[in-house]
Amino acid sequence: MTPPALRGIDPATMPPAEVYALLTGCVVPRPIAFVSSLSTSGVANLAPFSFFNAGGAHPPSVVFMPVTSGAGRDKDTLHNVRETGEYVVHIVPWSLREPMNLASAEYAPDVDEFERAGLTKAPSTRVKPWRVAECPIALECRLFRIVDHGEGPYHANYVIGEVVYFHVAESLLNEKGRVNAASIDAIARLGGPHYTRVTPDSVFTLARPAPPSA
């Protein structure tokens, strides 16, 4: 295999907005955390975040990263999680791409994005924020820690949470109780306005190599 021709890029020479665009174009595809939270006054909030992944399993944990905006404003979700310590992470299927996109707008803090996106509130089991009834997977979370990295516009806020309860659609589970990932029909973020979709045709299998002999 011939190595590709590479361009060296020093992020220290670039404005933060361009670094953000470069980073989001390089790290793809990114799963989407559709996060519901509650303000201290009880206003429901719902917003998608494509800087998101799983952590460990003992206890189960996930991390999402609401980046501070180019104007230096923190997301309402981040404020709510800091103040209440509770939230719900949902996985977004293809069928909910439009409502998810509607919820991503920069609404005022007193706006309920469930209503704007036309989604149904369902009660959670262990935490106070509502679940999205239409989502096939919901992870109820309690905050473990928020790690700030950097300062000013486009700096990272790593929200690490413990999953205290899972909601998984029966149709996604096999006879062993494991999730058939291809059946979720999940979408993922690419750079800019671009997304991709996990379909059965896009999934392939690689067996782990055997341990090398001594």
N, CA, C and O of each residue as an XYZ file, in Angstrom:
856
protein
N       0.847     -1.192      0.000
C       0.000      0.000      0.000
C       0.887      1.247      0.000
O       1.815      1.361      0.801
N       0.592      2.168     -0.897
C       1.387      3.394     -1.004
C       0.926      4.409      0.030
O      -0.265      4.715      0.093
N       1.842      4.947      0.852
C       1.437      5.958      1.839
C       0.879      7.194      1.142
O       1.378      7.591      0.089
N      -0.168      7.812      1.731
C      -0.734      9.018      1.108
C       0.186     10.217      1.283
O       1.004     10.254      2.202
N       0.048     11.195      0.395
C       0.757     12.463      0.560
C       0.055     13.262      1.652
O      -1.158     13.460      1.590
N       0.795     13.717      2.636
C       0.218     14.400      3.788
C       0.627     15.862      3.830
O       1.715     16.234      3.390
N      -0.274     16.693      4.373
C       0.027     18.093      4.642
C       0.132     18.293      6.145
O      -0.769     17.889      6.879
N       1.187     18.895      6.612
C       1.331     19.195      8.031
C       0.603     20.479      8.382
O       0.745     21.483      7.684
N      -0.173     20.457      9.454
C      -0.977     21.615      9.866
C      -0.748     21.865     11.346
O      -0.933     20.962     12.162
N      -0.352     23.065     11.699
C      -0.115     23.443     13.095
C      -1.331     24.203     13.610
O      -1.550     25.339     13.188
N      -2.139     23.617     14.515
C      -3.347     24.307     14.977
C      -3.053     25.607     15.713
O      -3.929     26.466     15.816
N      -1.832     25.767     16.229
C      -1.485     27.001     16.943
C      -1.449     28.208     16.018
O      -1.474     29.347     16.485
N      -1.390     27.969     14.701
C      -1.337     29.074     13.730
C      -2.710     29.422     13.168
O      -2.822     30.287     12.299
N      -3.763     28.751     13.657
C      -5.099     28.906     13.085
C      -6.072     29.476     14.098
O      -5.904     29.252     15.297
N      -7.107     30.223     13.643
C      -8.155     30.663     14.562
C      -8.984     29.479     15.030
O      -9.111     28.492     14.306
N      -9.562     29.562     16.253
C     -10.299     28.425     16.808
C     -11.417     27.892     15.910
O     -11.637     26.682     15.859
N     -12.121     28.771     15.207
C     -13.220     28.304     14.351
C     -12.704     27.391     13.244
O     -13.368     26.417     12.889
N     -11.534     27.692     12.696
C     -10.975     26.853     11.638
C     -10.435     25.543     12.206
O     -10.521     24.502     11.556
N      -9.880     25.593     13.410
C      -9.434     24.363     14.061
C     -10.631     23.445     14.309
O     -10.544     22.234     14.103
N     -11.743     24.026     14.749
C     -12.961     23.248     14.996
C     -13.427     22.565     13.717
O     -13.765     21.381     13.733
N     -13.448     23.301     12.610
C     -13.886     22.726     11.339
C     -12.946     21.621     10.886
O     -13.395     20.604     10.357
N     -11.641     21.809     11.088
C     -10.660     20.788     10.712
C     -10.848     19.528     11.557
O     -10.846     18.415     11.032
N     -11.008     19.711     12.860
C     -11.146     18.575     13.769
C     -12.397     17.763     13.467
O     -12.348     16.533     13.428
N     -13.519     18.446     13.252
C     -14.774     17.731     12.999
C     -14.791     17.071     11.627
O     -15.562     16.141     11.393
N     -13.950     17.545     10.727
C     -13.826     16.878      9.439
C     -12.931     15.655      9.506
O     -13.071     14.733      8.703
N     -12.005     15.644     10.467
C     -11.072     14.520     10.607
C     -11.647     13.378     11.426
O     -11.475     12.212     11.070
N     -12.328     13.699     12.521
C     -12.811     12.665     13.437
C     -14.230     12.293     13.040
O     -15.196     12.900     13.501
N     -14.344     11.285     12.175
C     -15.639     10.869     11.639
C     -15.683      9.351     11.529
O     -14.639      8.711     11.403
N     -16.890      8.763     11.576
C     -18.158      9.380     11.970
C     -18.239      9.492     13.482
O     -17.593      8.735     14.206
N     -19.039     10.445     13.954
C     -19.197     10.646     15.393
C     -20.627     10.323     15.806
O     -21.567     10.888     15.248
N     -20.814      9.421     16.780
C     -22.174      9.152     17.255
C     -22.768     10.394     17.887
O     -22.044     11.286     18.328
N     -24.081     10.446     17.928
C     -24.784     11.631     18.421
C     -25.457     11.327     19.749
O     -26.238     10.383     19.863
N     -25.141     12.142     20.752
C     -25.843     12.076     22.039
C     -26.971     13.102     21.992
O     -26.724     14.306     21.918
N     -28.193     12.623     22.035
C     -29.364     13.501     22.075
C     -29.719     13.625     23.556
O     -30.313     12.716     24.135
N     -29.351     14.756     24.164
C     -29.351     14.876     25.620
C     -30.536     15.695     26.119
O     -30.746     16.830     25.693
N     -31.300     15.104     27.023
C     -32.376     15.843     27.682
C     -31.933     16.191     29.097
O     -31.241     15.418     29.761
N     -32.350     17.372     29.539
C     -32.008     17.841     30.882
C     -33.137     18.740     31.373
O     -34.071     19.053     30.635
N     -33.029     19.144     32.627
C     -34.006     20.063     33.214
C     -33.270     21.221     33.869
O     -32.241     21.024     34.515
N     -33.798     22.428     33.701
C     -33.252     23.566     34.428
C     -33.737     23.500     35.882
O     -34.643     22.732     36.206
N     -33.136     24.297     36.739
C     -33.561     24.306     38.141
C     -34.989     24.815     38.293
O     -35.639     24.549     39.304
N     -35.485     25.553     37.286
C     -36.871     26.026     37.329
C     -37.830     25.057     36.650
O     -39.029     25.326     36.570
N     -37.310     23.920     36.154
C     -38.172     22.884     35.595
C     -38.403     22.946     34.107
O     -39.271     22.236     33.599
N     -37.649     23.781     33.372
C     -37.802     23.852     31.917
C     -37.047     22.695     31.276
O     -35.865     22.491     31.553
N     -37.731     21.938     30.420
C     -37.097     20.818     29.729
C     -36.209     21.330     28.614
O     -36.555     22.276     27.906
N     -35.054     20.689     28.468
C     -34.110     21.044     27.409
C     -33.735     19.776     26.661
O     -33.631     18.703     27.255
N     -33.534     19.901     25.362
C     -33.173     18.760     24.533
C     -32.248     19.244     23.429
O     -32.606     20.151     22.677
N     -31.055     18.647     23.319
C     -30.090     19.114     22.332
C     -29.162     17.974     21.922
O     -28.832     17.116     22.741
N     -28.731     17.961     20.634
C     -27.802     16.925     20.171
C     -26.350     17.378     20.283
O     -26.032     18.557     20.124
N     -25.467     16.399     20.563
C     -24.025     16.661     20.663
C     -23.285     15.529     19.955
O     -23.484     14.357     20.276
N     -22.438     15.876     19.000
C     -21.751     14.830     18.242
C     -20.349     14.547     18.756
O     -19.645     13.717     18.181
N     -19.922     15.216     19.823
C     -18.705     14.798     20.515
C     -19.175     13.912     21.670
O     -19.535     14.408     22.737
N     -19.166     12.591     21.442
C     -19.842     11.675     22.370
C     -19.270     10.280     22.225
O     -18.967      9.835     21.118
N     -19.123      9.588     23.353
C     -18.716      8.186     23.284
C     -18.952      7.490     24.611
O     -19.277      8.120     25.617
N     -18.780      6.156     24.591
C     -18.889      5.360     25.796
C     -17.574      5.386     26.556
O     -16.513      5.641     25.986
N     -17.665      5.117     27.859
C     -16.458      5.044     28.671
C     -16.242      3.620     29.148
O     -16.090      2.713     28.330
N     -16.227      3.408     30.450
C     -16.053      2.070     31.008
C     -17.397      1.406     31.267
O     -18.452      1.929     30.907
N     -17.329      0.244     31.898
C     -18.548     -0.516     32.182
C     -18.685     -0.894     33.649
O     -19.636     -1.581     34.023
N     -17.750     -0.458     34.484
C     -17.807     -0.825     35.911
C     -17.415      0.393     36.756
O     -16.304      0.432     37.285
N     -18.300      1.389     36.897
C     -19.698      1.418     36.454
C     -19.809      1.829     34.984
O     -18.850      2.350     34.415
N     -20.970      1.601     34.368
C     -21.150      2.051     32.991
C     -21.085      3.572     32.918
O     -21.691      4.267     33.733
N     -20.358      4.076     31.951
C     -20.205      5.529     31.850
C     -20.190      5.969     30.398
O     -19.835      5.203     29.501
N     -20.579      7.205     30.186
C     -20.531      7.839     28.877
C     -19.988      9.249     29.052
O     -20.034      9.816     30.144
N     -19.476      9.807     27.962
C     -18.986     11.176     28.003
C     -19.478     11.909     26.759
O     -19.401     11.386     25.648
N     -19.982     13.117     26.957
C     -20.280     13.982     25.817
C     -19.644     15.336     26.091
O     -19.405     15.706     27.241
N     -19.376     16.066     25.018
C     -18.589     17.284     25.134
C     -19.317     18.470     24.500
O     -19.190     18.683     23.294
N     -20.074     19.244     25.276
C     -20.694     20.457     24.738
C     -19.652     21.572     24.632
O     -19.302     22.206     25.627
N     -19.170     21.798     23.425
C     -18.142     22.808     23.194
C     -18.728     24.206     23.381
O     -19.833     24.489     22.921
N     -17.988     25.069     24.054
C     -18.415     26.459     24.211
C     -18.472     27.114     22.838
O     -17.586     26.892     22.013
N     -19.487     27.908     22.583
C     -19.725     28.462     21.252
C     -18.655     29.462     20.837
O     -17.840     29.899     21.650
N     -18.676     29.815     19.547
C     -17.746     30.815     19.040
C     -17.925     32.170     19.680
O     -17.012     32.996     19.672
N     -19.115     32.404     20.242
C     -19.373     33.664     20.954
C     -19.017     33.557     22.429
O     -19.214     34.505     23.189
N     -18.483     32.385     22.846
C     -18.092     32.204     24.236
C     -19.234     31.830     25.154
O     -19.110     31.957     26.372
N     -20.364     31.362     24.589
C     -21.535     31.019     25.388
C     -21.595     29.518     25.614
O     -21.459     28.739     24.671
N     -21.798     29.110     26.864
C     -21.982     27.697     27.173
C     -23.401     27.258     26.839
O     -24.339     28.052     26.911
N     -23.550     25.996     26.476
C     -24.851     25.441     26.128
C     -25.765     25.373     27.356
O     -25.304     25.211     28.485
N     -27.070     25.501     27.103
C     -28.040     25.366     28.199
C     -27.927     23.990     28.848
O     -28.082     23.860     30.062
N     -27.656     22.959     28.040
C     -27.493     21.619     28.590
C     -26.393     21.587     29.636
O     -26.556     20.989     30.699
N     -25.276     22.230     29.336
C     -24.152     22.246     30.276
C     -24.537     22.945     31.571
O     -24.213     22.460     32.655
N     -25.226     24.080     31.472
C     -25.689     24.774     32.679
C     -26.596     23.862     33.507
O     -26.446     23.765     34.725
N     -27.537     23.196     32.832
C     -28.485     22.346     33.552
C     -27.789     21.185     34.257
O     -28.096     20.873     35.407
N     -26.855     20.551     33.559
C     -26.159     19.407     34.149
C     -25.292     19.851     35.323
O     -25.223     19.159     36.339
N     -24.632     20.996     35.191
C     -23.840     21.524     36.313
C     -24.720     21.740     37.547
O     -24.303     21.467     38.672
N     -25.936     22.230     37.322
C     -26.797     22.616     38.441
C     -27.574     21.447     39.029
O     -27.829     21.425     40.233
N     -27.957     20.472     38.202
C     -28.822     19.384     38.688
C     -28.123     18.040     38.792
O     -28.529     17.195     39.591
N     -27.069     17.825     37.991
C     -26.345     16.560     38.031
C     -27.063     15.390     37.394
O     -26.678     14.242     37.614
N     -28.116     15.654     36.595
C     -28.863     14.563     35.977
C     -29.179     14.884     34.516
O     -29.364     16.044     34.150
N     -29.237     13.835     33.686
C     -29.587     14.010     32.280
C     -29.842     12.641     31.662
O     -29.566     11.611     32.276
N     -30.368     12.638     30.446
C     -30.635     11.399     29.721
C     -30.003     11.510     28.340
O     -30.220     12.492     27.630
N     -29.222     10.503     27.960
C     -28.597     10.452     26.639
C     -29.387      9.481     25.765
O     -29.609      8.331     26.145
N     -29.807      9.950     24.595
C     -30.538      9.113     23.645
C     -29.693      8.880     22.395
O     -28.875      9.718     22.018
N     -29.903      7.732     21.763
C     -29.290      7.436     20.475
C     -30.312      7.771     19.390
O     -31.484      7.407     19.492
N     -29.852      8.470     18.349
C     -30.770      9.008     17.333
C     -30.858      8.081     16.121
O     -29.851      7.864     15.448
N     -32.038      7.530     15.829
C     -32.217      6.750     14.610
C     -32.532      7.662     13.422
O     -32.868      8.835     13.585
N     -32.414      7.095     12.242
C     -32.685      7.821     10.992
C     -34.067      8.482     11.013
O     -34.229      9.594     10.512
N     -35.047      7.812     11.584
C     -36.417      8.333     11.569
C     -36.569      9.629     12.362
O     -37.541     10.361     12.170
N     -35.615      9.920     13.254
C     -35.710     11.134     14.082
C     -34.693     12.189     13.676
O     -34.408     13.101     14.453
N     -34.144     12.081     12.477
C     -33.123     13.044     12.058
C     -33.655     14.469     11.995
O     -32.953     15.401     12.389
N     -34.858     14.658     11.519
C     -35.408     16.014     11.392
C     -35.741     16.620     12.755
O     -35.370     17.766     13.008
N     -36.439     15.885     13.657
C     -36.652     16.442     14.999
C     -35.351     16.736     15.727
O     -35.246     17.749     16.418
N     -34.356     15.864     15.584
C     -33.054     16.116     16.201
C     -32.460     17.420     15.691
O     -31.934     18.220     16.465
N     -32.550     17.625     14.390
C     -32.004     18.846     13.798
C     -32.755     20.081     14.284
O     -32.144     21.120     14.537
N     -34.066     19.976     14.414
C     -34.851     21.102     14.936
C     -34.428     21.463     16.355
O     -34.371     22.640     16.712
N     -34.134     20.454     17.158
C     -33.748     20.699     18.551
C     -32.369     21.318     18.678
O     -32.010     21.802     19.751
N     -31.578     21.313     17.590
C     -30.213     21.829     17.656
C     -30.135     23.353     17.539
O     -29.062     23.929     17.721
N     -31.250     24.009     17.240
C     -31.231     25.464     17.083
C     -30.891     26.150     18.406
O     -31.075     25.575     19.479
N     -30.394     27.379     18.318
C     -29.996     28.146     19.511
C     -31.212     28.837     20.118
O     -31.397     30.043     19.956
N     -32.043     28.058     20.821
C     -33.225     28.610     21.461
C     -32.859     29.303     22.775
O     -31.801     29.051     23.353
N     -33.742     30.168     23.226
C     -33.564     30.805     24.535
C     -33.704     29.756     25.636
O     -34.353     28.731     25.423
N     -33.113     29.988     26.808
C     -33.142     28.988     27.884
C     -34.538     28.589     28.353
O     -34.710     27.506     28.911
N     -35.547     29.451     28.135
C     -36.888     29.133     28.606
C     -37.728     28.381     27.565
O     -38.927     28.184     27.763
N     -37.105     27.963     26.462
C     -37.818     27.243     25.405
C     -37.688     25.737     25.629
O     -36.601     25.233     25.909
N     -38.804     25.029     25.503
C     -38.838     23.573     25.640
C     -38.627     22.961     24.248
O     -39.520     23.018     23.403
N     -37.450     22.377     24.013
C     -37.147     21.816     22.691
C     -37.955     20.564     22.379
O     -38.109     20.224     21.206
N     -38.476     19.866     23.384
C     -39.389     18.751     23.103
C     -40.564     19.264     22.274
O     -40.965     18.639     21.292
N     -41.105     20.402     22.680
C     -42.259     20.961     21.982
C     -41.877     21.451     20.598
O     -42.602     21.206     19.634
N     -40.746     22.143     20.484
C     -40.327     22.667     19.180
C     -40.045     21.537     18.188
O     -40.312     21.676     16.995
N     -39.508     20.426     18.679
C     -39.169     19.308     17.798
C     -40.330     18.340     17.595
O     -40.229     17.425     16.778
N     -41.437     18.525     18.329
C     -42.593     17.651     18.192
C     -42.363     16.263     18.753
O     -42.885     15.283     18.222
N     -41.581     16.169     19.829
C     -41.274     14.874     20.440
C     -42.033     14.702     21.756
O     -42.429     15.681     22.390
N     -42.227     13.455     22.153
C     -43.056     13.122     23.301
C     -42.219     12.920     24.555
O     -41.219     12.203     24.530
N     -42.628     13.553     25.654
C     -41.956     13.352     26.932
C     -42.431     12.043     27.569
O     -43.626     11.749     27.603
N     -41.471     11.270     28.072
C     -41.779     10.062     28.837
C     -41.009     10.130     30.148
O     -39.880     10.620     30.174
N     -41.602      9.647     31.239
C     -40.899      9.723     32.528
C     -39.690      8.807     32.557
O     -39.716      7.704     32.012
N     -38.633      9.277     33.199
C     -37.464      8.443     33.441
C     -37.691      7.638     34.723
O     -38.662      7.872     35.444
N     -36.798      6.698     35.002
C     -36.957      5.813     36.150
C     -36.133      6.251     37.349
O     -36.618      6.196     38.479
N     -34.879      6.692     37.124
C     -33.973      7.024     38.216
C     -33.609      8.506     38.279
O     -33.095      8.973     39.296
N     -33.867      9.242     37.212
C     -33.514     10.669     37.192
C     -34.745     11.492     36.831
O     -35.745     10.948     36.362
N     -34.672     12.799     37.048
C     -35.829     13.663     36.825
C     -36.044     14.092     35.368
O     -37.196     14.209     34.950
N     -34.991     14.332     34.576
C     -35.244     14.765     33.201
C     -36.077     13.769     32.414
O     -35.990     12.558     32.621
N     -36.888     14.302     31.507
C     -37.751     13.461     30.675
C     -36.922     12.661     29.675
O     -35.825     13.066     29.291
N     -37.462     11.529     29.265
C     -36.946     10.785     28.127
C     -37.705     11.185     26.865
O     -38.823     11.697     26.932
N     -37.078     10.943     25.715
C     -37.763     11.065     24.427
C     -38.417      9.720     24.143
O     -37.724      8.727     23.917
N     -39.742      9.680     24.154
C     -40.458      8.411     24.003
C     -40.155      7.734     22.674
O     -40.168      6.506     22.589
N     -39.883      8.516     21.639
C     -39.674      7.957     20.299
C     -38.289      7.346     20.104
O     -38.077      6.626     19.128
N     -37.348      7.610     20.996
C     -35.990      7.083     20.831
C     -35.908      5.625     21.278
O     -36.447      5.280     22.330
N     -35.246      4.760     20.503
C     -35.180      3.336     20.848
C     -34.179      3.013     21.948
O     -34.222      1.926     22.524
N     -33.274      3.951     22.246
C     -32.302      3.749     23.321
C     -32.184      5.033     24.130
O     -31.993      6.114     23.574
N     -32.299      4.904     25.448
C     -32.133      6.046     26.348
C     -31.306      5.600     27.543
O     -31.560      4.546     28.125
N     -30.319      6.404     27.903
C     -29.427      6.107     29.013
C     -29.599      7.185     30.077
O     -29.209      8.336     29.882
N     -30.186      6.798     31.199
C     -30.344      7.753     32.296
C     -28.997      7.912     33.005
O     -28.362      6.924     33.373
N     -28.573      9.150     33.190
C     -27.229      9.411     33.700
C     -27.233     10.350     34.904
O     -28.064     11.250     35.024
N     -26.264     10.099     35.792
C     -25.944     11.048     36.864
C     -24.521     11.530     36.654
O     -23.635     10.754     36.297
N     -24.316     12.794     36.875
C     -23.016     13.409     36.622
C     -21.947     12.845     37.557
O     -22.144     12.754     38.769
N     -20.816     12.470     36.967
C     -19.639     12.113     37.752
C     -18.700     13.312     37.868
O     -18.280     13.679     38.965
N     -18.376     13.920     36.721
C     -17.461     15.055     36.748
C     -17.532     15.812     35.428
O     -17.790     15.222     34.379
N     -17.303     17.109     35.486
C     -17.126     17.929     34.294
C     -15.679     18.400     34.274
O     -15.198     18.999     35.235
N     -14.999     18.128     33.186
C     -13.603     18.531     33.031
C     -13.531     19.612     31.957
O     -13.816     19.348     30.788
N     -13.154     20.815     32.345
C     -12.967     21.913     31.391
C     -11.558     21.831     30.807
O     -10.584     21.644     31.537
N     -11.462     21.970     29.495
C     -10.153     21.921     28.844
C     -10.036     23.132     27.924
O     -10.697     23.198     26.888
N      -9.197     24.083     28.304
C      -9.044     25.306     27.536
C      -9.896     26.414     28.113
O     -10.436     26.297     29.213
N     -10.007     27.500     27.350
C     -10.805     28.649     27.776
C     -11.257     29.423     26.553
O     -10.690     29.275     25.471
N     -12.284     30.251     26.729
C     -12.781     31.071     25.632
C     -13.577     30.274     24.616
O     -13.951     29.132     24.886
N     -13.848     30.864     23.432
C     -14.645     30.196     22.400
C     -14.036     28.865     21.963
O     -12.819     28.729     21.842
N     -14.899     27.903     21.732
C     -14.557     26.582     21.212
C     -13.759     25.718     22.190
O     -13.135     24.743     21.769
N     -13.763     26.049     23.479
C     -13.052     25.159     24.398
C     -13.968     24.016     24.828
O     -15.193     24.114     24.751
N     -13.340     22.924     25.285
C     -14.069     21.689     25.570
C     -14.560     21.642     27.006
O     -13.918     22.150     27.925
N     -15.715     21.019     27.170
C     -16.274     20.713     28.490
C     -16.648     19.229     28.466
O     -17.665     18.852     27.883
N     -15.835     18.398     29.093
C     -16.062     16.956     29.067
C     -17.024     16.583     30.200
O     -16.677     16.676     31.378
N     -18.222     16.165     29.830
C     -19.241     15.796     30.808
C     -19.223     14.272     30.946
O     -19.646     13.552     30.042
N     -18.730     13.799     32.084
C     -18.603     12.359     32.331
C     -19.746     11.940     33.254
O     -19.914     12.486     34.344
N     -20.518     10.973     32.803
C     -21.672     10.559     33.594
C     -21.747      9.058     33.777
O     -21.282      8.289     32.936
N     -22.337      8.654     34.881
C     -22.585      7.238     35.131
C     -23.993      6.888     34.659
O     -24.959      7.571     34.997
N     -24.096      5.836     33.889
C     -25.403      5.360     33.426
C     -26.047      4.574     34.553
O     -25.538      3.532     34.964
N     -27.176      5.079     35.055
C     -27.840      4.426     36.190
C     -29.062      3.614     35.758
O     -29.633      2.879     36.563
N     -29.468      3.744     34.487
C     -30.611      2.962     34.004
C     -30.605      2.999     32.478
O     -30.371      4.043     31.869
N     -30.871      1.821     31.864
C     -30.948      1.699     30.411
C     -32.394      1.478     29.974
O     -33.138      0.747     30.627
N     -32.788      2.103     28.878
C     -34.051      1.792     28.200
C     -33.685      1.387     26.768
O     -33.121      2.186     26.021
N     -34.006      0.146     26.389
C     -33.650     -0.358     25.068
C     -34.874     -1.015     24.445
O     -35.532     -1.840     25.080
N     -35.176     -0.652     23.213
C     -36.329     -1.232     22.519
C     -36.159     -2.743     22.386
O     -35.086     -3.227     22.026
N     -37.227     -3.480     22.679
C     -37.184     -4.936     22.579
C     -36.755     -5.392     21.181
O     -36.070     -6.404     21.036
N     -37.159     -4.648     20.166
C     -36.852     -5.039     18.781
C     -35.368     -5.010     18.466
O     -34.943     -5.576     17.459
N     -34.569     -4.359     19.307
C     -33.135     -4.260     19.061
C     -32.339     -5.360     19.742
O     -31.145     -5.507     19.481
N     -32.978     -6.138     20.613
C     -32.265     -7.112     21.430
C     -32.340     -8.513     20.827
O     -33.389     -8.945     20.349
N     -31.198     -9.217     20.861
C     -31.198    -10.603     20.403
C     -31.513    -11.540     21.559
O     -31.834    -11.085     22.657
N     -31.424    -12.838     21.323
C     -31.809    -13.803     22.350
C     -30.893    -13.770     23.572
O     -31.261    -14.266     24.636
N     -29.700    -13.187     23.425
C     -28.781    -13.053     24.551
C     -28.921    -11.717     25.271
O     -28.187    -11.430     26.217
N     -29.868    -10.907     24.814
C     -30.069     -9.611     25.435
C     -29.077     -8.560     24.988
O     -28.958     -7.511     25.621
N     -28.361     -8.825     23.902
C     -27.409     -7.860     23.371
C     -28.031     -7.077     22.223
O     -28.902     -7.572     21.508
N     -27.562     -5.840     22.066
C     -28.136     -4.955     21.059
C     -27.596     -5.297     19.676
O     -26.387     -5.434     19.486
N     -28.493     -5.432     18.723
C     -28.112     -5.568     17.316
C     -27.924     -4.151     16.769
O     -28.896     -3.486     16.409
N     -26.679     -3.695     16.707
C     -26.395     -2.303     16.381
C     -26.924     -1.893     15.014
O     -27.358     -0.756     14.830
N     -26.891     -2.811     14.056
C     -27.363     -2.471     12.711
C     -28.854     -2.192     12.685
O     -29.342     -1.492     11.797
N     -29.584     -2.739     13.659
C     -31.032     -2.550     13.695
C     -31.445     -1.185     14.243
O     -32.590     -0.769     14.070
N     -30.525     -0.491     14.900
C     -30.862      0.829     15.441
C     -31.159      1.814     14.319
O     -31.976      2.720     14.481
N     -30.485      1.632     13.163
C     -30.581      2.585     12.048
C     -30.083      3.959     12.509
O     -30.668      4.993     12.187
N     -28.983      3.937     13.273
C     -28.469      5.170     13.880
C     -27.817      6.071     12.850
O     -27.284      5.604     11.843
N     -27.867      7.366     13.114
C     -27.156      8.320     12.286
C     -25.934      8.823     13.056
O     -25.883      8.740     14.283
N     -24.958      9.342     12.321
C     -23.737      9.855     12.919
C     -23.315     11.113     12.162
O     -23.668     11.307     10.999
N     -22.562     11.950     12.842
C     -22.177     13.249     12.289
C     -20.834     13.147     11.576
O     -19.933     12.431     12.014
N     -20.719     13.870     10.480
C     -19.469     14.074      9.765
C     -19.092     15.547      9.929
O     -19.524     16.177     10.894
N     -18.315     16.102      9.036
C     -17.987     17.513      9.131
C     -19.108     18.384      8.593
O     -19.875     17.957      7.731
N     -19.203     19.626      9.112
C     -20.203     20.582      8.622
C     -21.611     20.050      8.770
O     -21.958     19.506      9.818
N     -22.452     20.200      7.715
C     -23.851     19.755      7.812
C     -24.043     18.296      7.403
O     -25.180     17.857      7.227
N     -22.979     17.549      7.251
C     -23.062     16.205      6.683
C     -23.190     15.132      7.773
O     -22.601     15.232      8.850
N     -23.980     14.107      7.449
C     -24.228     12.981      8.338
C     -24.052     11.681      7.572
O     -23.937     11.679      6.347
N     -24.032     10.583      8.300
C     -24.057      9.264      7.684
C     -25.033      8.392      8.462
O     -25.581      8.809      9.482
N     -25.244      7.167      7.964
C     -26.265      6.285      8.535
C     -25.727      4.864      8.632
O     -25.135      4.355      7.680
N     -25.929      4.228      9.768
C     -25.490      2.841      9.952
C     -26.617      1.919      9.490
O     -27.654      1.816     10.146
N     -26.408      1.262      8.376
C     -27.392      0.331      7.826
C     -26.795     -1.071      7.819
O     -25.577     -1.215      7.928
N     -27.629     -2.119      7.692
C     -27.065     -3.473      7.615
C     -26.026     -3.625      6.507
O     -25.057     -4.366      6.668
N     -26.217     -2.931      5.384
C     -25.268     -3.030      4.272
C     -23.926     -2.364      4.583
O     -22.912     -2.695      3.969
N     -23.920     -1.421      5.543
C     -22.672     -0.708      5.843
C     -21.866     -1.371      6.953
O     -20.753     -0.943      7.257
N     -22.428     -2.415      7.557
C     -21.752     -3.080      8.675
C     -20.919     -4.247      8.161
O     -21.385     -5.036      7.339
N     -19.682     -4.353      8.649
C     -18.853     -5.499      8.317
C     -18.217     -6.046      9.589
O     -18.206     -5.377     10.622
N     -17.695     -7.244      9.511
C     -17.164     -7.938     10.681
C     -15.681     -8.230     10.493
O     -15.247     -8.634      9.414
N     -14.913     -8.020     11.558
C     -13.503     -8.410     11.588
C     -13.269     -9.199     12.875
O     -13.486     -8.690     13.975
N     -12.835    -10.416     12.729
C     -12.512    -11.209     13.916
C     -11.206    -10.706     14.526
O     -10.273    -10.348     13.807
N     -11.151    -10.681     15.834
C      -9.902    -10.276     16.501
C      -8.808    -11.296     16.187
O      -9.069    -12.498     16.143
N      -7.582    -10.814     15.969
C      -6.506    -11.767     15.713
C      -6.178    -12.584     16.964
O      -6.359    -12.131     18.094
N      -5.703    -13.766     16.731
C      -5.309    -14.620     17.845
C      -4.101    -14.007     18.548
O      -3.292    -13.332     17.911
N      -3.973    -14.236     19.850
C      -2.793    -13.717     20.566
C      -1.525    -14.262     19.939
O      -1.467    -15.439     19.585
N      -0.504    -13.420     19.794
C       0.753    -13.926     19.199
C       1.391    -14.986     20.084
O       1.365    -14.901     21.312
N       1.953    -15.969     19.434
C       2.597    -17.034     20.213
C       3.881    -16.545     20.850
O       4.554    -15.666     20.311
N       4.219    -17.109     21.991
C       5.422    -16.681     22.707
C       6.661    -17.037     21.930
O       7.773    -16.755     22.377
